[in-house]
Amino acid sequence: MKTLLWSTVALAALVGIAAPASAADLAAKPYVKAPPPVPLYDWSGFYIGVNGGGGSSRKCWDFVAPVTGTLFSEGCHDATGGTAGGQLGYRWQMASWVFGIEGQGNWADFSGSNTSILFAPDFNRSKIDAFGLITGQIGYAWNNALFYVKGGAAVTGDKYEAFSGVTGALLASANETRWGGTVGVGFEYGFYSNWSIGVEYDHLFMDTRTVNLTTGGVFFESERIRQNVDIGLVRLNYRFGGFGAPIAARY
């Protein structure tokens, strides 16, 4: 019996000695340092930029008969061409939502003509030589990618001319500044430091106006002219402030 007891005690002692040694032989668990937080792009701040593209304006002329004011259609045409200009604005960001206000001014060369249905072979020509937009924006940002919609006021500089279809001589002309409204949609991407590039589409609702054409300052005729404008632009902006200022951090 004593021999069994001492054998049990010796075995227990050996196990006790071996256990710490086995634990010491286990490899230490590797330590992995958490990556630094990645700052999210902040669209807040003032920005200035340039833009360029093209546009088209659908114009329909109706001759206004003297005395009675009866309208007689002279037909429609598309005034198309290029445009270039600049914009200045301010945006502020709340979480992923971006709000802004912007003013834009552009030189344009949207011109076109059609032969008058009523006075053929005489023809009418129109041109937009400038336009401006004052708009508010609401957008949603995915870090440095921004999708937005906009809306507000629009103004165009218009010129109208009537020509003789026989001699090509100018019969009468008029110039006007026309106010209306606009809606648009755009996408912008912050690609380097404080720079961003984007594309934008705008539709201008310029309504219908009665325009008096004159020759040598003397009244010639009245035309009822309807027009809407569609514009596509590529835009490049520089935003003042730190690039990617952290509005939140993610791991």
PAKEVEX-291236 format. One record per residue (C-alpha): residue number from 1; y, z, x. Coordinates in Angstrom, 1 decimal, always signed. Example, Ala and Ser with C-alpha at 12.3 -4.5 7.8 and 13.67 -1.06 7.14 Angstrom:
<nodes>
[node 1 [-4.5 +7.8 +12.3]]
[node 2 [-1.1 +7.1 +13.7]]
</nodes>
This chain:
<nodes>
[node 1 [+0.0 +0.0 +0.0]]
[node 2 [+2.4 +0.9 +2.8]]
[node 3 [+1.7 -2.4 +4.4]]
[node 4 [+2.6 -4.3 +1.2]]
[node 5 [+5.8 -2.3 +0.8]]
[node 6 [+7.0 -3.0 +4.4]]
[node 7 [+6.2 -6.6 +4.0]]
[node 8 [+8.3 -6.9 +0.8]]
[node 9 [+11.3 -5.1 +2.5]]
[node 10 [+11.1 -7.4 +5.5]]
[node 11 [+11.0 -10.5 +3.3]]
[node 12 [+14.0 -9.4 +1.4]]
[node 13 [+15.9 -8.8 +4.6]]
[node 14 [+15.1 -12.3 +5.9]]
[node 15 [+16.3 -13.8 +2.6]]
[node 16 [+19.6 -11.8 +2.8]]
[node 17 [+20.2 -13.1 +6.4]]
[node 18 [+19.4 -16.7 +5.6]]
[node 19 [+21.5 -16.9 +2.4]]
[node 20 [+24.9 -16.6 +4.1]]
[node 21 [+23.8 -19.0 +6.8]]
[node 22 [+22.8 -21.6 +4.2]]
[node 23 [+26.2 -21.2 +2.4]]
[node 24 [+28.0 -21.6 +5.7]]
[node 25 [+26.1 -24.9 +6.3]]
[node 26 [+27.5 -26.4 +3.0]]
[node 27 [+30.3 -29.0 +3.6]]
[node 28 [+33.8 -27.9 +2.6]]
[node 29 [+35.2 -29.6 -0.6]]
[node 30 [+37.8 -32.2 +0.5]]
[node 31 [+41.5 -31.5 -0.5]]
[node 32 [+43.2 -34.5 -2.1]]
[node 33 [+47.0 -34.3 -2.2]]
[node 34 [+48.6 -35.5 -5.5]]
[node 35 [+50.6 -38.7 -5.2]]
[node 36 [+54.4 -38.3 -5.4]]
[node 37 [+56.0 -38.9 -8.8]]
[node 38 [+57.0 -42.5 -9.5]]
[node 39 [+60.6 -42.8 -10.8]]
[node 40 [+61.1 -44.9 -13.9]]
[node 41 [+63.7 -47.6 -14.0]]
[node 42 [+66.9 -46.5 -15.7]]
[node 43 [+68.9 -49.2 -17.5]]
[node 44 [+71.9 -46.9 -18.0]]
[node 45 [+75.3 -48.0 -16.5]]
[node 46 [+77.9 -50.7 -16.4]]
[node 47 [+76.8 -54.2 -15.4]]
[node 48 [+78.4 -57.6 -14.8]]
[node 49 [+76.7 -61.0 -14.6]]
[node 50 [+76.7 -64.7 -14.9]]
[node 51 [+74.8 -67.1 -17.2]]
[node 52 [+74.1 -70.7 -17.7]]
[node 53 [+72.1 -72.9 -20.1]]
[node 54 [+72.6 -75.3 -23.0]]
[node 55 [+73.4 -75.4 -26.6]]
[node 56 [+73.5 -77.5 -29.8]]
[node 57 [+75.9 -77.4 -32.7]]
[node 58 [+75.1 -79.0 -36.0]]
[node 59 [+78.3 -80.3 -37.6]]
[node 60 [+78.7 -81.9 -41.1]]
[node 61 [+82.0 -83.5 -42.2]]
[node 62 [+83.1 -83.9 -45.8]]
[node 63 [+86.3 -85.8 -46.5]]
[node 64 [+88.7 -83.9 -48.8]]
[node 65 [+90.3 -86.2 -51.3]]
[node 66 [+94.1 -85.7 -51.7]]
[node 67 [+95.3 -84.1 -55.0]]
[node 68 [+91.8 -83.5 -56.5]]
[node 69 [+90.1 -81.9 -53.5]]
[node 70 [+86.9 -83.7 -54.2]]
[node 71 [+84.5 -83.8 -51.3]]
[node 72 [+82.9 -87.0 -50.0]]
[node 73 [+80.2 -86.7 -47.3]]
[node 74 [+80.8 -88.5 -44.0]]
[node 75 [+77.5 -87.4 -42.4]]
[node 76 [+76.4 -85.0 -39.8]]
[node 77 [+75.8 -85.0 -36.0]]
[node 78 [+74.5 -82.6 -33.3]]
[node 79 [+77.0 -81.7 -30.6]]
[node 80 [+74.9 -80.8 -27.5]]
[node 81 [+75.5 -80.0 -23.9]]
[node 82 [+75.7 -77.4 -21.1]]
[node 83 [+77.4 -74.1 -20.7]]
[node 84 [+78.2 -71.5 -18.0]]
[node 85 [+80.0 -68.2 -18.1]]
[node 86 [+79.8 -64.5 -17.6]]
[node 87 [+79.2 -61.2 -19.3]]
[node 88 [+80.3 -57.5 -18.9]]
[node 89 [+78.7 -54.6 -20.6]]
[node 90 [+77.4 -51.0 -20.7]]
[node 91 [+74.0 -49.7 -21.5]]
[node 92 [+72.6 -46.2 -22.0]]
[node 93 [+68.9 -45.2 -22.2]]
[node 94 [+67.2 -42.6 -24.3]]
[node 95 [+63.5 -42.3 -23.4]]
[node 96 [+62.3 -45.9 -23.7]]
[node 97 [+65.1 -47.0 -26.1]]
[node 98 [+68.1 -48.8 -24.6]]
[node 99 [+71.5 -49.2 -26.4]]
[node 100 [+74.4 -51.3 -25.3]]
[node 101 [+77.6 -53.2 -25.9]]
[node 102 [+78.6 -56.4 -24.3]]
[node 103 [+81.4 -59.0 -24.1]]
[node 104 [+80.6 -62.6 -23.0]]
[node 105 [+82.8 -65.6 -22.4]]
[node 106 [+81.6 -69.2 -21.7]]
[node 107 [+82.9 -72.6 -20.9]]
[node 108 [+80.9 -75.2 -22.9]]
[node 109 [+80.6 -79.0 -23.3]]
[node 110 [+78.8 -79.3 -26.6]]
[node 111 [+79.8 -82.8 -27.9]]
[node 112 [+78.5 -85.4 -30.3]]
[node 113 [+79.5 -88.0 -32.9]]
[node 114 [+78.3 -90.1 -35.9]]
[node 115 [+79.5 -93.1 -37.8]]
[node 116 [+81.3 -92.1 -41.0]]
[node 117 [+79.2 -92.8 -44.1]]
[node 118 [+82.4 -93.1 -46.1]]
[node 119 [+84.6 -95.0 -43.7]]
[node 120 [+82.2 -97.0 -41.5]]
[node 121 [+82.5 -98.4 -38.9]]
[node 122 [+84.9 -95.5 -38.1]]
[node 123 [+83.3 -92.5 -36.4]]
[node 124 [+83.9 -88.8 -36.1]]
[node 125 [+83.4 -86.8 -32.9]]
[node 126 [+83.4 -83.0 -32.3]]
[node 127 [+83.3 -80.8 -29.3]]
[node 128 [+83.0 -77.1 -28.5]]
[node 129 [+84.7 -76.4 -25.2]]
[node 130 [+84.3 -72.6 -25.1]]
[node 131 [+82.8 -69.7 -26.9]]
[node 132 [+82.8 -65.9 -26.8]]
[node 133 [+80.5 -63.1 -28.0]]
[node 134 [+81.2 -59.4 -28.7]]
[node 135 [+77.9 -57.8 -29.5]]
[node 136 [+75.9 -54.5 -29.7]]
[node 137 [+72.3 -54.3 -28.4]]
[node 138 [+69.2 -52.3 -29.2]]
[node 139 [+66.3 -52.7 -26.8]]
[node 140 [+63.0 -51.2 -25.7]]
[node 141 [+62.1 -50.8 -22.0]]
[node 142 [+58.8 -50.8 -20.2]]
[node 143 [+60.0 -49.3 -16.9]]
[node 144 [+61.9 -52.3 -15.4]]
[node 145 [+61.2 -54.8 -18.2]]
[node 146 [+63.5 -54.8 -21.2]]
[node 147 [+63.3 -56.5 -24.6]]
[node 148 [+66.4 -56.4 -26.8]]
[node 149 [+68.0 -57.8 -29.9]]
[node 150 [+71.8 -58.2 -30.3]]
[node 151 [+74.3 -58.9 -33.0]]
[node 152 [+78.1 -59.0 -33.5]]
[node 153 [+81.1 -61.4 -33.6]]
[node 154 [+81.4 -64.9 -32.2]]
[node 155 [+84.3 -67.2 -31.6]]
[node 156 [+84.3 -70.9 -30.6]]
[node 157 [+87.0 -73.3 -29.4]]
[node 158 [+86.6 -76.5 -31.4]]
[node 159 [+88.0 -80.0 -31.2]]
[node 160 [+87.7 -82.7 -33.9]]
[node 161 [+88.5 -86.4 -33.5]]
[node 162 [+88.4 -89.5 -35.8]]
[node 163 [+88.2 -92.9 -34.2]]
[node 164 [+88.5 -96.5 -35.3]]
[node 165 [+85.1 -98.2 -35.2]]
[node 166 [+86.8 -101.6 -34.6]]
[node 167 [+89.2 -100.8 -31.8]]
[node 168 [+87.9 -97.5 -30.6]]
[node 169 [+91.4 -96.1 -30.9]]
[node 170 [+91.9 -92.4 -31.7]]
[node 171 [+93.1 -92.1 -35.4]]
[node 172 [+93.6 -88.4 -35.7]]
[node 173 [+92.5 -85.1 -34.1]]
[node 174 [+92.6 -81.3 -34.6]]
[node 175 [+91.9 -78.1 -32.5]]
[node 176 [+91.0 -74.7 -33.9]]
[node 177 [+89.6 -71.3 -32.9]]
[node 178 [+86.8 -70.5 -35.3]]
[node 179 [+85.4 -66.9 -35.8]]
[node 180 [+81.9 -66.1 -37.1]]
[node 181 [+78.9 -64.0 -36.4]]
[node 182 [+75.9 -64.0 -34.1]]
[node 183 [+72.4 -62.7 -33.7]]
[node 184 [+70.3 -63.0 -30.6]]
[node 185 [+67.2 -61.9 -28.7]]
[node 186 [+66.5 -61.5 -25.0]]
[node 187 [+64.2 -60.3 -22.2]]
[node 188 [+65.4 -58.9 -18.9]]
[node 189 [+63.5 -57.9 -15.8]]
[node 190 [+64.8 -55.7 -13.0]]
[node 191 [+63.5 -57.4 -9.8]]
[node 192 [+65.4 -56.0 -6.8]]
[node 193 [+67.7 -53.1 -6.1]]
[node 194 [+70.3 -53.2 -8.9]]
[node 195 [+69.7 -56.9 -9.9]]
[node 196 [+68.0 -58.1 -13.0]]
[node 197 [+67.3 -61.6 -14.4]]
[node 198 [+66.6 -62.6 -18.0]]
[node 199 [+66.5 -65.2 -20.7]]
[node 200 [+68.4 -65.1 -24.1]]
[node 201 [+68.6 -67.0 -27.3]]
[node 202 [+71.7 -66.7 -29.6]]
[node 203 [+72.4 -68.2 -33.0]]
[node 204 [+76.1 -68.5 -34.1]]
[node 205 [+77.0 -68.5 -37.8]]
[node 206 [+80.3 -70.3 -37.8]]
[node 207 [+80.5 -71.0 -41.6]]
[node 208 [+82.7 -73.8 -43.2]]
[node 209 [+86.4 -74.5 -42.7]]
[node 210 [+88.9 -77.0 -44.0]]
[node 211 [+90.6 -78.7 -41.0]]
[node 212 [+93.7 -80.8 -41.1]]
[node 213 [+93.6 -83.7 -38.7]]
[node 214 [+97.0 -85.1 -37.5]]
[node 215 [+98.2 -88.1 -35.5]]
[node 216 [+101.4 -87.6 -33.5]]
[node 217 [+102.0 -84.3 -35.3]]
[node 218 [+101.9 -86.1 -38.7]]
[node 219 [+99.2 -85.2 -41.3]]
[node 220 [+96.4 -87.8 -41.5]]
[node 221 [+93.5 -86.3 -43.5]]
[node 222 [+91.6 -83.1 -44.4]]
[node 223 [+88.0 -82.6 -43.5]]
[node 224 [+85.6 -79.8 -44.7]]
[node 225 [+83.5 -79.1 -41.6]]
[node 226 [+80.4 -77.0 -41.5]]
[node 227 [+78.8 -75.8 -38.2]]
[node 228 [+76.2 -73.5 -36.7]]
[node 229 [+75.4 -73.2 -33.0]]
[node 230 [+72.2 -72.5 -31.1]]
[node 231 [+72.3 -71.4 -27.4]]
[node 232 [+69.7 -70.8 -24.8]]
[node 233 [+70.7 -69.0 -21.6]]
[node 234 [+69.4 -67.7 -18.2]]
[node 235 [+71.3 -64.6 -17.1]]
[node 236 [+71.7 -62.7 -13.8]]
[node 237 [+73.1 -59.2 -13.9]]
[node 238 [+74.2 -56.6 -11.3]]
[node 239 [+74.1 -53.0 -12.6]]
[node 240 [+76.4 -50.4 -11.0]]
[node 241 [+74.5 -47.2 -10.1]]
[node 242 [+71.2 -46.2 -8.4]]
[node 243 [+68.2 -48.5 -8.8]]
[node 244 [+65.4 -46.8 -10.6]]
[node 245 [+67.2 -43.5 -11.1]]
[node 246 [+64.4 -41.2 -12.5]]
[node 247 [+64.8 -40.6 -16.2]]
[node 248 [+61.2 -39.2 -16.1]]
[node 249 [+58.4 -39.0 -13.7]]
[node 250 [+54.8 -39.9 -14.0]]
[node 251 [+51.8 -39.3 -11.7]]
</nodes>
